[in-house]
Each structure stands twice: as structure tokens, then as C-alpha cells.
Amino acid sequence: MSNLQFAELSVKRDSLTRNLPEANEELQWVSNTAILIYGEKDAVLVDTFITIEHNHKLLDWIKSINRNLKYIYITHGHGDHFFGIKQINIC
């Protein structure tokens, strides 16, 4: 029997959208989420982040869960889901 668990890490960053109308600038942000699915020894990461800073946070978070990262699954081809692959893959 498999005893899988999951954890999620969300980060908030400024939106990259340009030419937005003025007003409500405090609402111009984007949230990105990575999910770690893990068992007793191994883990699968679902998505990475877009910035070096956020991927450092993601690495520290993965290490804190103390599982062997076996795979990274990317949900789709937007950069904010896969730009961190190389950074995560070297750990």
C-alpha cells in the first residue's frame, strides 16, 4: 500500500502584464504554486517558479521535506512553470 502525501508552496510576484490602466496597482500581482507529492523516500515536484529568488525558496522547501526528488512534472509550457528546472535539477 502506498502512503502518498502532498504539500504546496505558493509565491506572489509582480505581474508581467504591460499597459494596464492605472488604479488598483496593488492588485497587479500573480501567484504561482508548486506541489510536492511524496512517499516514504521519494518525491515528484509539480512545476517550478520563474525567478531565481523564488526557486531558491523552492529548493529550501524541498530539502526541508527530506525526500529524494525523482521527477519534475511540468503542467504546461508557460515559463512561470518551468524556468526553474535547471536550478532545481542541480540539487
C-alpha positions as CSV (number, residue, x, y, z in Angstrom):
1,M,0.0,0.0,0.0
2,S,1.3,3.4,-0.9
3,N,1.1,6.3,1.6
4,L,1.3,9.3,-0.6
5,Q,1.2,12.8,0.8
6,F,1.4,16.3,-0.8
7,A,2.5,19.8,0.2
8,E,2.2,23.0,-1.7
9,L,4.2,26.2,-1.8
10,S,2.8,29.4,-3.2
11,V,4.7,32.6,-4.0
12,K,3.5,36.0,-5.0
13,R,5.2,38.1,-7.7
14,D,4.5,41.3,-9.7
15,S,2.5,40.8,-12.8
16,L,4.4,40.9,-16.1
17,T,1.4,42.4,-17.9
18,R,2.2,45.7,-19.5
19,N,-0.1,48.7,-20.4
20,L,-2.7,48.1,-17.7
21,P,-5.0,51.0,-16.9
22,E,-4.0,53.0,-13.8
23,A,-5.6,52.4,-10.4
24,N,-5.6,49.4,-8.2
25,E,-1.8,48.8,-8.8
26,E,-1.8,46.8,-5.5
27,L,-3.9,44.2,-7.3
28,Q,-1.4,43.7,-10.2
29,W,0.2,40.5,-9.0
30,V,0.4,36.8,-9.8
31,S,0.5,33.8,-7.6
32,N,2.5,30.7,-8.6
33,T,2.2,27.3,-6.8
34,A,4.4,24.3,-6.8
35,I,3.3,20.9,-5.4
36,L,5.4,18.2,-3.9
37,I,3.9,14.7,-4.0
38,Y,5.9,12.3,-1.8
39,G,6.0,8.9,-0.2
40,E,8.3,7.5,2.4
41,K,11.6,8.1,0.4
42,D,10.9,9.8,-2.9
43,A,9.1,12.8,-4.3
44,V,7.7,14.3,-7.5
45,L,7.7,18.1,-7.9
46,V,4.9,19.6,-10.0
47,D,6.0,22.9,-11.6
48,T,8.8,25.3,-10.6
49,F,8.9,29.1,-10.4
50,I,10.0,31.9,-12.7
51,T,12.6,33.8,-10.6
52,I,15.9,32.7,-9.2
53,E,14.9,34.0,-5.8
54,H,11.6,32.0,-5.7
55,N,13.4,28.9,-6.9
56,H,15.9,29.2,-4.1
57,K,13.0,29.3,-1.7
58,L,11.5,26.2,-3.5
59,L,14.8,24.3,-3.2
60,D,15.0,25.1,0.6
61,W,11.4,23.9,0.9
62,I,12.0,20.7,-1.0
63,K,15.1,19.9,1.2
64,S,13.1,20.6,4.4
65,I,10.7,17.8,3.4
66,N,13.7,15.4,3.2
67,R,12.7,13.2,0.3
68,N,14.7,12.2,-2.8
69,L,13.4,14.3,-5.7
70,K,13.0,11.8,-8.5
71,Y,11.0,13.7,-11.1
72,I,9.8,17.2,-12.1
73,Y,6.4,17.3,-13.8
74,I,5.5,20.5,-15.7
75,T,1.8,21.1,-16.2
76,H,2.1,23.3,-19.3
77,G,4.5,25.4,-21.4
78,H,4.4,28.8,-19.7
79,G,7.8,30.0,-18.4
80,D,6.5,30.6,-14.9
81,H,6.0,26.8,-14.6
82,F,9.3,25.6,-16.0
83,F,12.0,28.3,-15.9
84,G,13.3,26.8,-12.6
85,I,14.0,23.3,-13.9
86,K,17.7,23.8,-14.3
87,Q,18.1,25.4,-10.9
88,I,16.1,22.6,-9.2
89,N,17.7,19.9,-11.2
90,I,21.2,20.6,-10.0
91,C,20.4,20.0,-6.3
